[in-house]
Amino acid sequence: MKSQGKYVEFFLNTVEEWREKLGRVDSVVNEWLKVQKNWKILVNIFLNSEDIKSQLSEETKVFEGVDREFRDIMTDASANPGVVEACTKERLEQLTVMSNSIKRCEKSLNEYLEGKKKSFPRFYFLSNQSLLTILSNGTNPPKVCEFIGDCFDGLNTLIFLPPAPG
C-alpha cells in the first residue's frame, strides 16, 4: 500500500502502524514456532525420564521453568486468541529467553548422549531419539528390545523368562 505514493498519504500513519504491528507479529510467531517445536521434542525427555532428571538435574530445572512458562503462554493465547494482541514486544523477549534456555538444555543433552556413546560404542548405530528411549527405559528391558537389532547384528529380539523361584 505504501508504494501507492500520493494515494496513501491520507492513511500513511495507519499504514505505518500496521506495518509495524505485522512485522512484530511475524517475529513473535516465528520465535513462538521455534520454541514450540523444540519444547515438543524435549518435554518428554526432561520431564518423564528419571535417568535424564538425575544425570542432568540443573538442565531439568531450567527446562521445568521453560515448560511452566510455555504452558502459561499457551493458556493465555487460548483465552485471548487475538494474534496482534498476543504478539507483544514483551512476548518476543520472553520467547527469546525461552529459546536460549532450550538451546542450553539441548547442548547438555547432546553432550550427555555423546558420553553414553563413548562408553558403549554400539550406541553410535542408534539415533539420539532411540538412544534416549533406551536410556529412559533402562529398568524395563522389554521396551528396550525393539532396538537390540540396531546395536547387535544377528539379534532381532530377546525372550525374557520369569525369574526362577527361590
DSSP file (Angstrom, degrees, kcal/mol; ACC not computed):
  #  RESIDUE AA STRUCTURE BP1 BP2  ACC     N-H-->O    O-->H-N    N-H-->O    O-->H-N    TCO  KAPPA ALPHA  PHI   PSI    X-CA   Y-CA   Z-CA
    1    1 A M    >         0   0    0      0, 0.0     3,-1.7     0, 0.0     6,-0.1   0.000 360.0 360.0 360.0 -34.1    0.0    0.0    0.0
    2    2 A K  G >   +     0   0    0      1,-0.3     3,-1.1     2,-0.1     6,-0.1   0.783 360.0  65.2 -65.3 -25.8    2.8    2.3    0.8
    3    3 A S  G 3  S+     0   0    0      1,-0.3    -1,-0.3     3,-0.0     3,-0.1   0.538  77.4  85.9 -75.5  -4.8    4.1    2.2   -2.8
    4    4 A Q  G X  S-     0   0    0     -3,-1.7     3,-1.7     1,-0.2    -1,-0.3   0.428  76.4-165.4 -78.9   2.6    0.9    3.9   -4.0
    5    5 A G  G X>  +     0   0    0     -3,-1.1     3,-1.4     1,-0.3     4,-0.6  -0.272  68.1  19.7  59.9-115.0    2.6    7.3   -3.2
    6    6 A K  G 34 S+     0   0    0      1,-0.3     4,-0.3    -2,-0.2     3,-0.3   0.710 119.9  62.6 -66.6 -21.0    0.1   10.2   -3.2
    7    7 A Y  G <4 S+     0   0    0     -3,-1.7    -1,-0.3     1,-0.2    -2,-0.2   0.695 105.6  45.3 -78.1 -17.9   -2.9    7.9   -2.7
    8    8 A V  T X> S+     0   0    0     -3,-1.4     3,-0.9    -6,-0.1     4,-0.6   0.501  83.0  95.8-102.3  -6.4   -1.7    6.6    0.6
    9    9 A E  G >< S+     0   0    0     -4,-0.6     3,-0.9    -3,-0.3     4,-0.3   0.872  83.2  53.2 -54.1 -40.7   -0.7   10.0    2.1
   10   10 A F  G 34 S+     0   0    0     -4,-0.3    -1,-0.3     1,-0.2     3,-0.2   0.843 119.7  34.2 -64.0 -33.2   -4.0   10.3    3.9
   11   11 A F  G <> S+     0   0    0     -3,-0.9     4,-2.7    -4,-0.2    -1,-0.2   0.241  83.6 115.5-104.1  10.8   -3.6    6.9    5.5
   12   12 A L  H <X S+     0   0    0     -3,-0.9     4,-2.5    -4,-0.6     5,-0.2   0.862  76.0  48.5 -55.8 -44.4    0.1    6.9    6.0
   13   13 A N  H  > S+     0   0    0     -4,-0.3     4,-2.4     2,-0.2    -1,-0.2   0.921 113.7  47.1 -62.6 -43.4    0.1    6.9    9.8
   14   14 A T  H  > S+     0   0    0     -3,-0.2     4,-2.3     2,-0.2    -2,-0.2   0.912 112.2  50.1 -64.3 -42.7   -2.3    4.0    9.8
   15   15 A V  H  X S+     0   0    0     -4,-2.7     4,-2.3    -7,-0.2    -2,-0.2   0.911 111.3  48.9 -62.1 -42.9   -0.3    2.1    7.2
   16   16 A E  H  X S+     0   0    0     -4,-2.5     4,-2.3    -5,-0.2    -2,-0.2   0.910 110.0  51.3 -63.7 -43.2    2.9    2.6    9.2
   17   17 A E  H  X S+     0   0    0     -4,-2.4     4,-2.5     1,-0.2    -2,-0.2   0.924 113.0  45.3 -59.8 -45.1    1.2    1.4   12.4
   18   18 A W  H  X S+     0   0    0     -4,-2.3     4,-2.9     2,-0.2     5,-0.3   0.858 109.4  54.9 -69.8 -34.6    0.0   -1.8   10.7
   19   19 A R  H  X S+     0   0    0     -4,-2.3     4,-1.9    -5,-0.2    -1,-0.2   0.929 111.8  45.0 -61.6 -43.3    3.4   -2.4    9.1
   20   20 A E  H  X S+     0   0    0     -4,-2.3     4,-2.2     2,-0.2    -2,-0.2   0.926 114.2  48.6 -65.3 -45.5    5.0   -2.3   12.5
   21   21 A K  H  X S+     0   0    0     -4,-2.5     4,-2.6     1,-0.2    -2,-0.2   0.932 113.3  46.3 -60.6 -47.1    2.3   -4.5   14.1
   22   22 A L  H  X S+     0   0    0     -4,-2.9     4,-2.3     1,-0.2    -1,-0.2   0.846 110.5  53.2 -69.2 -32.4    2.5   -7.1   11.3
   23   23 A G  H  X S+     0   0    0     -4,-1.9     4,-2.1    -5,-0.3    -1,-0.2   0.908 111.0  46.9 -64.1 -41.9    6.3   -7.1   11.5
   24   24 A R  H  X S+     0   0    0     -4,-2.2     4,-2.9     2,-0.2     5,-0.2   0.911 110.6  52.4 -65.8 -42.6    6.2   -7.7   15.2
   25   25 A V  H  X S+     0   0    0     -4,-2.6     4,-2.9     1,-0.2     5,-0.3   0.924 109.2  50.5 -58.4 -44.7    3.6  -10.5   14.7
   26   26 A D  H  X S+     0   0    0     -4,-2.3     4,-2.1     1,-0.2    -1,-0.2   0.928 112.7  45.7 -59.4 -46.7    5.9  -12.1   12.1
   27   27 A S  H  X S+     0   0    0     -4,-2.1     4,-2.1     2,-0.2    -2,-0.2   0.928 115.9  45.5 -63.4 -45.9    8.9  -12.0   14.5
   28   28 A V  H  X S+     0   0    0     -4,-2.9     4,-2.9     1,-0.2    -2,-0.2   0.930 112.9  49.2 -66.5 -45.6    6.9  -13.3   17.5
   29   29 A V  H  X S+     0   0    0     -4,-2.9     4,-2.6    -5,-0.2     5,-0.2   0.907 110.9  50.6 -63.0 -41.2    5.2  -16.1   15.6
   30   30 A N  H  X S+     0   0    0     -4,-2.1     4,-1.8    -5,-0.3    -1,-0.2   0.928 114.5  43.4 -61.6 -44.6    8.5  -17.3   14.1
   31   31 A E  H  X S+     0   0    0     -4,-2.1     4,-2.5     2,-0.2    -2,-0.2   0.901 112.9  53.5 -66.4 -40.4   10.1  -17.4   17.5
   32   32 A W  H  X S+     0   0    0     -4,-2.9     4,-2.8     1,-0.2    -2,-0.2   0.912 108.8  48.4 -60.4 -45.5    7.0  -19.0   19.0
   33   33 A L  H  X S+     0   0    0     -4,-2.6     4,-2.5     2,-0.2    -1,-0.2   0.884 110.8  51.1 -64.3 -38.7    7.0  -21.8   16.5
   34   34 A K  H  X S+     0   0    0     -4,-1.8     4,-2.1    -5,-0.2     5,-0.2   0.932 112.9  45.2 -64.1 -45.6   10.7  -22.4   17.1
   35   35 A V  H  X S+     0   0    0     -4,-2.5     4,-3.0     1,-0.2     5,-0.2   0.923 113.2  50.8 -63.3 -44.1   10.2  -22.7   20.8
   36   36 A Q  H  X S+     0   0    0     -4,-2.8     4,-2.5     1,-0.2    -2,-0.2   0.912 109.6  49.9 -61.9 -43.5    7.2  -24.9   20.4
   37   37 A K  H  X S+     0   0    0     -4,-2.5     4,-1.3     1,-0.2    -1,-0.2   0.935 116.6  40.6 -60.8 -47.5    9.0  -27.3   18.1
   38   38 A N  H  X S+     0   0    0     -4,-2.1     4,-2.0     2,-0.2    -2,-0.2   0.874 114.0  53.0 -71.9 -36.8   11.9  -27.7   20.4
   39   39 A W  H  X S+     0   0    0     -4,-3.0     4,-2.3    -5,-0.2    -2,-0.2   0.922 106.3  54.2 -61.3 -44.1    9.7  -27.8   23.5
   40   40 A K  H  < S+     0   0    0     -4,-2.5     4,-0.5    -5,-0.2    -1,-0.2   0.862 110.7  46.2 -59.5 -37.8    7.7  -30.6   22.0
   41   41 A I  H  < S+     0   0    0     -4,-1.3     4,-0.4    -5,-0.2    -1,-0.2   0.899 120.3  37.2 -71.1 -41.3   10.8  -32.7   21.4
   42   42 A L  H  X S+     0   0    0     -4,-2.0     4,-2.7     1,-0.2     5,-0.4   0.653  92.9  83.9 -90.4 -16.7   12.3  -32.1   24.9
   43   43 A V  H  X S+     0   0    0     -4,-2.3     4,-1.8     1,-0.2     5,-0.3   0.909  97.5  40.1 -60.2 -45.3    9.2  -32.2   27.1
   44   44 A N  H  > S+     0   0    0     -4,-0.5     4,-1.5     2,-0.2     5,-0.3   0.837 115.1  53.8 -71.6 -31.3    9.1  -36.0   27.5
   45   45 A I  H  > S+     0   0    0     -4,-0.4     4,-0.8     1,-0.2     7,-0.2   0.958 118.1  31.8 -67.4 -50.4   12.8  -36.3   27.7
   46   46 A F  H  < S+     0   0    0     -4,-2.7    -2,-0.2     1,-0.2    -1,-0.2   0.760 127.5  38.0 -83.0 -24.7   13.3  -33.9   30.6
   47   47 A L  H  < S+     0   0    0     -4,-1.8    -3,-0.2    -5,-0.4    -2,-0.2   0.711 124.4  32.8-100.8 -20.9   10.0  -34.4   32.4
   48   48 A N  H  < S+     0   0    0     -4,-1.5     2,-0.7    -5,-0.3    -3,-0.2   0.541  95.8  86.3-113.5  -8.4    9.4  -38.1   32.1
   49   49 A S     X  -     0   0    0     -4,-0.8     4,-2.4    -5,-0.3     5,-0.1  -0.839  51.7-168.3-100.9 112.4   12.9  -39.7   32.1
   50   50 A E  H  > S+     0   0    0     -2,-0.7     4,-2.2    86,-0.3     5,-0.2   0.855  88.8  55.9 -65.0 -35.1   14.3  -40.4   35.6
   51   51 A D  H  > S+     0   0    0      2,-0.2     4,-2.6     1,-0.2     5,-0.2   0.933 110.2  44.0 -63.6 -45.8   17.7  -41.0   34.2
   52   52 A I  H  > S+     0   0    0     -7,-0.2     4,-3.1     1,-0.2    -2,-0.2   0.915 111.4  54.9 -65.5 -42.1   17.9  -37.6   32.5
   53   53 A K  H  < S+     0   0    0     -4,-2.4    -1,-0.2     1,-0.2    -2,-0.2   0.898 114.7  39.6 -57.9 -41.0   16.5  -36.0   35.6
   54   54 A S  H >< S+     0   0    0     -4,-2.2     3,-0.6    -5,-0.1    -2,-0.2   0.885 121.1  41.9 -78.1 -38.0   19.2  -37.4   37.8
   55   55 A Q  H 3< S+     0   0    0     -4,-2.6    -2,-0.2     1,-0.2    -3,-0.2   0.838 127.5  30.0 -78.5 -33.7   22.1  -37.0   35.3
   56   56 A L  T 3X S+     0   0    0     -4,-3.1     4,-2.4    -5,-0.2    -1,-0.2  -0.455  73.5 149.9-122.4  57.5   21.1  -33.5   34.1
   57   57 A S  H <> S+     0   0    0     -3,-0.6     4,-2.0     1,-0.2    -1,-0.1   0.871  71.7  49.7 -63.9 -39.2   19.4  -32.1   37.2
   58   58 A E  H  > S+     0   0    0      1,-0.2     4,-1.9     2,-0.2    -1,-0.2   0.932 113.8  44.9 -66.5 -44.6   20.4  -28.5   36.6
   59   59 A E  H  > S+     0   0    0      1,-0.2     4,-2.9     2,-0.2    -2,-0.2   0.847 109.3  57.2 -67.8 -33.2   19.2  -28.5   33.0
   60   60 A T  H  X S+     0   0    0     -4,-2.4     4,-2.6     2,-0.2    -1,-0.2   0.910 106.6  49.0 -62.5 -41.5   16.0  -30.3   34.1
   61   61 A K  H  X S+     0   0    0     -4,-2.0     4,-1.8     2,-0.2    -2,-0.2   0.912 111.8  49.1 -63.3 -41.7   15.3  -27.5   36.5
   62   62 A V  H  X S+     0   0    0     -4,-1.9     4,-2.0     1,-0.2    -2,-0.2   0.931 113.0  47.1 -61.9 -45.2   15.9  -25.0   33.7
   63   63 A F  H  X S+     0   0    0     -4,-2.9     4,-3.1     1,-0.2    -2,-0.2   0.872 106.6  57.0 -67.8 -35.6   13.6  -26.9   31.4
   64   64 A E  H  X S+     0   0    0     -4,-2.6     4,-2.3     2,-0.2    -1,-0.2   0.895 107.6  49.5 -60.6 -38.4   10.9  -27.2   34.0
   65   65 A G  H  X S+     0   0    0     -4,-1.8     4,-2.4     2,-0.2    -2,-0.2   0.915 111.7  47.8 -64.0 -43.7   10.9  -23.4   34.2
   66   66 A V  H  X S+     0   0    0     -4,-2.0     4,-3.0     2,-0.2     5,-0.2   0.906 110.4  53.3 -62.5 -41.9   10.6  -23.2   30.4
   67   67 A D  H  X S+     0   0    0     -4,-3.1     4,-2.5     2,-0.2     5,-0.2   0.928 109.9  46.6 -60.5 -46.7    7.8  -25.8   30.5
   68   68 A R  H  X S+     0   0    0     -4,-2.3     4,-2.2     1,-0.2    -1,-0.2   0.938 115.2  46.6 -60.7 -46.7    5.8  -23.7   33.0
   69   69 A E  H  X S+     0   0    0     -4,-2.4     4,-2.4     2,-0.2    -2,-0.2   0.909 112.7  49.2 -62.5 -43.3    6.3  -20.5   31.1
   70   70 A F  H  X S+     0   0    0     -4,-3.0     4,-2.5     1,-0.2    -1,-0.2   0.908 110.8  49.5 -65.8 -41.7    5.4  -22.1   27.8
   71   71 A R  H  X S+     0   0    0     -4,-2.5     4,-2.4    -5,-0.2    -1,-0.2   0.885 110.2  51.9 -64.7 -37.1    2.2  -23.7   29.2
   72   72 A D  H  X S+     0   0    0     -4,-2.2     4,-2.6    -5,-0.2    -2,-0.2   0.920 109.8  49.1 -63.0 -43.4    1.3  -20.3   30.6
   73   73 A I  H  X S+     0   0    0     -4,-2.4     4,-2.7     1,-0.2    -2,-0.2   0.927 112.3  47.9 -61.5 -45.0    1.8  -18.6   27.3
   74   74 A M  H  X S+     0   0    0     -4,-2.5     4,-2.0     2,-0.2    -1,-0.2   0.885 111.6  49.9 -66.4 -37.8   -0.3  -21.3   25.5
   75   75 A T  H  X S+     0   0    0     -4,-2.4     4,-2.1     2,-0.2    -1,-0.2   0.924 112.4  47.9 -64.0 -44.1   -3.1  -20.9   28.1
   76   76 A D  H  X S+     0   0    0     -4,-2.6     4,-2.4     1,-0.2    -2,-0.2   0.905 111.2  50.4 -62.8 -42.2   -3.1  -17.2   27.7
   77   77 A A  H  < S+     0   0    0     -4,-2.7    -1,-0.2     1,-0.2    -2,-0.2   0.856 109.9  51.1 -65.3 -34.6   -3.2  -17.5   23.9
   78   78 A S  H  < S+     0   0    0     -4,-2.0    -1,-0.2    -5,-0.2    -2,-0.2   0.890 113.4  44.1 -68.5 -39.0   -6.1  -19.9   24.2
   79   79 A A  H  < S+     0   0    0     -4,-2.1    -2,-0.2     1,-0.3    -1,-0.2   0.828 126.5  31.5 -75.0 -32.1   -8.0  -17.5   26.4
   80   80 A N  S  < S+     0   0    0     -4,-2.4    -1,-0.3    -5,-0.2    -2,-0.1  -0.771  70.4 176.7-126.4  84.4   -7.1  -14.4   24.3
   81   81 A P        +     0   0    0      0, 0.0     2,-0.5     0, 0.0    -1,-0.1   0.415  36.9 122.3 -77.9   3.9   -6.9  -15.6   20.7
   82   82 A G     >  -     0   0    0      1,-0.2     4,-2.1     2,-0.1     5,-0.2  -0.535  50.9-155.9 -68.5 117.3   -6.2  -12.2   19.1
   83   83 A V  H  > S+     0   0    0     -2,-0.5     4,-1.5     1,-0.2    -1,-0.2   0.879  88.7  50.2 -66.7 -39.8   -2.9  -12.6   17.3
   84   84 A V  H  4 S+     0   0    0      1,-0.2    -1,-0.2     2,-0.2     3,-0.1   0.913 114.0  45.8 -66.1 -40.5   -1.9   -8.9   17.2
   85   85 A E  H  4 S+     0   0    0      1,-0.2    -1,-0.2     3,-0.0     3,-0.2   0.849 112.4  51.4 -69.5 -33.6   -2.6   -8.6   21.0
   86   86 A A  H  < S+     0   0    0     -4,-2.1     2,-1.2     1,-0.2    -1,-0.2   0.765  98.5  69.5 -73.9 -24.7   -0.8  -11.8   21.7
   87   87 A C     <  +     0   0    0     -4,-1.5    -1,-0.2    -5,-0.2   -59,-0.1  -0.517  69.2 154.1 -98.2  67.6    2.3  -10.8   19.8
   88   88 A T     >  -     0   0    0     -2,-1.2     4,-1.7    -3,-0.2     5,-0.1  -0.427  58.8-109.8 -88.0 167.3    3.7   -8.0   22.0
   89   89 A K  H  > S+     0   0    0      1,-0.2     4,-2.0     2,-0.2     5,-0.1   0.875 121.2  54.8 -62.5 -37.5    7.3   -6.9   22.3
   90   90 A E  H  > S+     0   0    0      1,-0.2     4,-2.5     2,-0.2    -1,-0.2   0.879 104.5  53.7 -64.7 -37.6    7.4   -8.4   25.8
   91   91 A R  H  > S+     0   0    0      2,-0.2     4,-2.7     1,-0.2    -1,-0.2   0.895 106.8  52.0 -63.8 -39.9    6.2  -11.8   24.4
   92   92 A L  H  X S+     0   0    0     -4,-1.7     4,-2.2     2,-0.2    -2,-0.2   0.927 110.8  47.3 -62.1 -44.5    9.1  -11.7   21.9
   93   93 A E  H  X S+     0   0    0     -4,-2.0     4,-2.1     2,-0.2    -2,-0.2   0.913 112.6  49.7 -62.6 -42.7   11.6  -11.1   24.6
   94   94 A Q  H  X S+     0   0    0     -4,-2.5     4,-2.2     1,-0.2    -2,-0.2   0.919 112.3  47.0 -62.6 -45.3   10.1  -13.9   26.8
   95   95 A L  H  X S+     0   0    0     -4,-2.7     4,-2.5     2,-0.2    -1,-0.2   0.853 109.5  54.2 -67.2 -34.4   10.2  -16.4   23.9
   96   96 A T  H  X S+     0   0    0     -4,-2.2     4,-2.1     2,-0.2    -1,-0.2   0.912 109.1  47.8 -65.4 -42.5   13.8  -15.4   23.0
   97   97 A V  H  X S+     0   0    0     -4,-2.1     4,-2.1     2,-0.2    -2,-0.2   0.917 112.5  49.7 -62.8 -43.1   14.8  -16.1   26.6
   98   98 A M  H  X S+     0   0    0     -4,-2.2     4,-2.5     1,-0.2    -2,-0.2   0.907 108.9  52.3 -62.2 -41.7   13.0  -19.5   26.5
   99   99 A S  H  X S+     0   0    0     -4,-2.5     4,-2.2     1,-0.2    -1,-0.2   0.904 109.2  49.3 -61.6 -42.1   14.6  -20.3   23.2
  100  100 A N  H  X S+     0   0    0     -4,-2.1     4,-1.8     2,-0.2    -1,-0.2   0.883 110.8  50.4 -65.4 -38.2   18.1  -19.7   24.7
  101  101 A S  H  X S+     0   0    0     -4,-2.1     4,-2.1     2,-0.2    -2,-0.2   0.903 109.6  50.6 -65.4 -41.0   17.2  -21.8   27.7
  102  102 A I  H  X S+     0   0    0     -4,-2.5     4,-2.8     1,-0.2    -2,-0.2   0.898 107.6  53.5 -64.1 -40.1   16.1  -24.7   25.4
  103  103 A K  H  X S+     0   0    0     -4,-2.2     4,-2.4     1,-0.2    -1,-0.2   0.897 107.7  51.2 -60.7 -39.8   19.4  -24.4   23.4
  104  104 A R  H  X S+     0   0    0     -4,-1.8     4,-2.1     2,-0.2    -1,-0.2   0.922 111.3  47.4 -62.6 -43.9   21.3  -24.8   26.7
  105  105 A C  H  X S+     0   0    0     -4,-2.1     4,-2.4     1,-0.2    -2,-0.2   0.909 111.9  50.1 -63.9 -42.8   19.3  -27.9   27.6
  106  106 A E  H  X S+     0   0    0     -4,-2.8     4,-2.7     2,-0.2    -2,-0.2   0.899 109.4  51.7 -62.3 -41.2   19.8  -29.4   24.1
  107  107 A K  H  X S+     0   0    0     -4,-2.4     4,-2.1     2,-0.2    -2,-0.2   0.932 112.0  45.2 -62.7 -46.3   23.5  -28.8   24.3
  108  108 A S  H  X S+     0   0    0     -4,-2.1     4,-2.3     1,-0.2    -1,-0.2   0.891 112.6  51.8 -64.4 -39.4   23.8  -30.5   27.7
  109  109 A L  H  X S+     0   0    0     -4,-2.4     4,-2.6     2,-0.2    -2,-0.2   0.918 109.6  49.1 -64.1 -43.2   21.6  -33.4   26.4
  110  110 A N  H  X S+     0   0    0     -4,-2.7     4,-2.2     2,-0.2    -1,-0.2   0.886 111.2  49.7 -64.6 -38.3   23.8  -33.9   23.3
  111  111 A E  H  X S+     0   0    0     -4,-2.1     4,-1.9     2,-0.2    -1,-0.2   0.901 111.0  50.3 -64.9 -40.3   26.9  -33.9   25.5
  112  112 A Y  H  X S+     0   0    0     -4,-2.3     4,-1.9     2,-0.2    -2,-0.2   0.927 111.8  47.1 -61.8 -46.6   25.3  -36.4   27.8
  113  113 A L  H  X S+     0   0    0     -4,-2.6     4,-2.2     1,-0.2    -2,-0.2   0.878 109.2  54.4 -65.1 -37.4   24.4  -38.7   24.8
  114  114 A E  H  X S+     0   0    0     -4,-2.2     4,-2.1     1,-0.2    -1,-0.2   0.895 107.0  51.7 -63.1 -39.2   27.9  -38.4   23.4
  115  115 A G  H  X S+     0   0    0     -4,-1.9     4,-1.8     2,-0.2    -1,-0.2   0.895 109.1  49.8 -62.6 -40.8   29.3  -39.6   26.7
  116  116 A K  H  X S+     0   0    0     -4,-1.9     4,-1.5     1,-0.2    -2,-0.2   0.886 110.0  51.2 -64.7 -38.7   27.0  -42.6   26.6
  117  117 A K  H  < S+     0   0    0     -4,-2.2     7,-0.3     1,-0.2     6,-0.3   0.871 108.9  50.9 -67.2 -36.3   28.1  -43.4   23.1
  118  118 A K  H  < S+     0   0    0     -4,-2.1    -1,-0.2     1,-0.2    -2,-0.2   0.865 110.1  49.4 -68.5 -34.8   31.7  -43.2   24.1
  119  119 A S  H  < S+     0   0    0     -4,-1.8    -1,-0.2     1,-0.3    -2,-0.2   0.775 128.5  22.5 -76.3 -24.6   31.1  -45.6   27.0
  120  120 A F  S >< S-     0   0    0     -4,-1.5     3,-2.6    -5,-0.1    -1,-0.3  -0.742  73.6-165.6-141.1  89.4   29.3  -48.1   24.7
  121  121 A P  G >  S+     0   0    0      0, 0.0     3,-2.0     0, 0.0     4,-0.2   0.684  80.8  73.0 -56.0 -23.0   30.3  -47.5   21.1
  122  122 A R  G >  S+     0   0    0      1,-0.3     3,-1.5     2,-0.2     4,-0.1   0.722  81.8  73.8 -65.2 -17.1   27.4  -49.6   19.7
  123  123 A F  G X  S+     0   0    0     -3,-2.6     3,-1.7    -6,-0.3    -1,-0.3   0.700  77.9  76.2 -66.4 -18.0   25.2  -46.7   20.6
  124  124 A Y  G <  S+     0   0    0     -3,-2.0    -1,-0.3    -7,-0.3    -2,-0.2   0.742  85.6  63.0 -64.4 -20.3   26.7  -44.8   17.7
  125  125 A F  G <  S+     0   0    0     -3,-1.5     2,-0.3    -4,-0.2    -1,-0.3   0.525  95.6  77.8 -79.7  -5.7   24.4  -47.0   15.4
  126  126 A L  S <  S-     0   0    0     -3,-1.7     2,-0.1    -4,-0.1    21,-0.0  -0.719  83.5-115.3-105.2 152.3   21.3  -45.5   17.0
  127  127 A S     >  -     0   0    0     -2,-0.3     4,-2.5     1,-0.1     5,-0.2  -0.426  34.9-109.5 -73.4 161.3   19.6  -42.2   16.5
  128  128 A N  H  > S+     0   0    0      1,-0.2     4,-2.5     2,-0.2     5,-0.2   0.880 120.5  53.9 -60.4 -37.3   19.6  -39.9   19.5
  129  129 A Q  H  > S+     0   0    0      2,-0.2     4,-2.0     1,-0.2    -1,-0.2   0.915 109.8  46.5 -64.5 -42.3   15.8  -40.5   19.9
  130  130 A S  H  > S+     0   0    0      2,-0.2     4,-2.3     1,-0.2    -2,-0.2   0.910 112.2  50.7 -64.9 -41.7   16.3  -44.2   20.0
  131  131 A L  H  X S+     0   0    0     -4,-2.5     4,-2.8     1,-0.2    -2,-0.2   0.900 109.3  51.1 -63.4 -40.2   19.2  -43.9   22.5
  132  132 A L  H  X S+     0   0    0     -4,-2.5     4,-2.5     2,-0.2    -1,-0.2   0.892 108.7  51.8 -63.6 -38.8   17.0  -41.6   24.7
  133  133 A T  H  X S+     0   0    0     -4,-2.0     4,-0.9     2,-0.2    -2,-0.2   0.918 111.7  47.0 -63.1 -42.8   14.3  -44.3   24.6
  134  134 A I  H >< S+     0   0    0     -4,-2.3     3,-0.7     1,-0.2    -2,-0.2   0.945 114.2  46.4 -63.2 -48.4   16.7  -46.9   25.7
  135  135 A L  H >< S+     0   0    0     -4,-2.8     3,-1.0     1,-0.2    -2,-0.2   0.865 112.1  49.8 -65.5 -36.2   18.2  -44.8   28.5
  136  136 A S  H 3< S+     0   0    0     -4,-2.5   -86,-0.3     1,-0.2    -1,-0.2   0.653 116.4  42.8 -79.3 -12.5   14.8  -43.8   29.8
  137  137 A N  T X< S+     0   0    0     -4,-0.9     3,-2.2    -3,-0.7     7,-0.2  -0.031  72.5 126.7-117.7  29.7   13.6  -47.4   29.8
  138  138 A G  T <  S+     0   0    0     -3,-1.0    -1,-0.1     1,-0.3    -2,-0.1   0.760  75.8  49.9 -60.2 -26.1   16.7  -48.9   31.3
  139  139 A T  T 3  S+     0   0    0      1,-0.2    -1,-0.3    -3,-0.2    -2,-0.1   0.362 104.1  64.1 -93.2   5.8   14.7  -50.6   34.0
  140  140 A N    X>  -     0   0    0     -3,-2.2     3,-1.5    -6,-0.2     4,-0.9  -0.687  63.2-179.7-128.2  77.5   12.2  -52.0   31.5
  141  141 A P  H >> S+     0   0    0      0, 0.0     4,-1.3     0, 0.0     3,-0.8   0.803  76.1  61.7 -53.4 -38.4   14.1  -54.5   29.3
  142  142 A P  H 34 S+     0   0    0      0, 0.0     4,-0.4     0, 0.0     3,-0.2   0.859 103.3  51.8 -59.6 -31.4   11.1  -55.5   27.1
  143  143 A K  H <4 S+     0   0    0     -3,-1.5     3,-0.4     1,-0.2     4,-0.1   0.776 108.5  51.7 -72.3 -24.9   10.8  -51.8   25.9
  144  144 A V  H X< S+     0   0    0     -4,-0.9     3,-2.0    -3,-0.8     4,-0.3   0.700  89.0  83.1 -82.3 -20.7   14.5  -51.8   25.0
  145  145 A C  G >< S+     0   0    0     -4,-1.3     3,-1.7     1,-0.3     4,-0.5   0.796  75.8  68.3 -57.0 -32.8   14.2  -54.9   22.9
  146  146 A E  G 3  S+     0   0    0     -4,-0.4    -1,-0.3    -3,-0.4     3,-0.2   0.716 103.9  45.5 -63.3 -16.9   13.0  -53.2   19.8
  147  147 A F  G X> S+     0   0    0     -3,-2.0     4,-1.1     1,-0.1     3,-0.7   0.423  84.1  95.1-102.9  -0.9   16.4  -51.5   19.5
  148  148 A I  H <> S+     0   0    0     -3,-1.7     4,-2.4    -4,-0.3     3,-0.4   0.866  82.4  53.8 -62.2 -37.3   18.5  -54.7   20.1
  149  149 A G  H 34 S+     0   0    0      7,-0.5    -1,-0.3    -4,-0.5     6,-0.2   0.775 103.7  56.7 -68.5 -26.0   18.9  -55.4   16.4
  150  150 A D  H <4 S+     0   0    0     -3,-0.7    -1,-0.2     1,-0.2    -2,-0.2   0.788 115.3  37.2 -73.8 -26.6   20.2  -51.9   15.8
  151  151 A C  H  < S+     0   0    0     -4,-1.1     2,-0.5    -3,-0.4    -2,-0.2   0.807 122.8  37.3 -92.3 -34.3   23.0  -52.5   18.3
  152  152 A F  S >< S-     0   0    0     -4,-2.4     3,-1.4     3,-0.2    -1,-0.2  -0.968  77.0-133.0-129.4 119.1   23.9  -56.1   17.6
  153  153 A D  T 3  S+     0   0    0     -2,-0.5     3,-0.1     1,-0.2    -3,-0.1  -0.387  92.0  25.0 -63.8 143.3   23.9  -57.8   14.2
  154  154 A G  T 3  S+     0   0    0      1,-0.2     2,-0.5    -5,-0.1    -1,-0.2   0.323  98.7 103.2  86.4  -9.0   22.1  -61.1   14.1
  155  155 A L    <   +     0   0    0     -3,-1.4    -1,-0.2    -7,-0.2    -3,-0.2  -0.903  34.3 168.3-107.8 135.6   19.8  -60.4   17.0
  156  156 A N        -     0   0    0      1,-0.5    -7,-0.5    -2,-0.5     2,-0.3   0.734  67.1 -23.2-109.5 -38.9   16.2  -59.4   16.5
  157  157 A T        -     0   0    0     -9,-0.1    -1,-0.5   -10,-0.1     2,-0.4  -0.960  56.1-121.6-160.5 172.2   14.8  -59.7   20.0
  158  158 A L        -     0   0    0     -2,-0.3     2,-0.5    -3,-0.1   -13,-0.1  -0.936  17.1-138.7-122.2 148.7   15.3  -61.3   23.4
  159  159 A I        -     0   0    0     -2,-0.4     2,-0.5   -14,-0.0    -2,-0.0  -0.941  16.7-149.8-109.0 125.6   13.0  -63.5   25.2
  160  160 A F        -     0   0    0     -2,-0.5    -2,-0.0     3,-0.0     0, 0.0  -0.830   6.2-154.3 -99.4 126.4   12.7  -62.9   28.9
  161  161 A L        -     0   0    0     -2,-0.5     3,-0.1     1,-0.1    -2,-0.0  -0.718  28.8-102.5 -94.5 147.5   12.0  -65.8   31.2
  162  162 A P        -     0   0    0      0, 0.0    -1,-0.1     0, 0.0     0, 0.0  -0.372  51.0 -89.6 -64.7 149.5   10.3  -65.2   34.6
  163  163 A P        -     0   0    0      0, 0.0     3,-0.1     0, 0.0    -3,-0.0  -0.289  45.3-107.6 -61.9 143.5   12.7  -65.4   37.5
  164  164 A A        -     0   0    0      1,-0.1     2,-0.1    -3,-0.1    -3,-0.0  -0.475  40.3-105.1 -70.1 139.1   13.2  -68.9   39.0
  165  165 A P              0   0    0      0, 0.0    -1,-0.1     0, 0.0     0, 0.0  -0.362 360.0 360.0 -66.3 143.8   11.5  -69.3   42.4
  166  166 A G              0   0    0     -3,-0.1    -2,-0.0    -2,-0.1     0, 0.0   0.418 360.0 360.0  81.8 360.0   13.7  -69.4   45.4
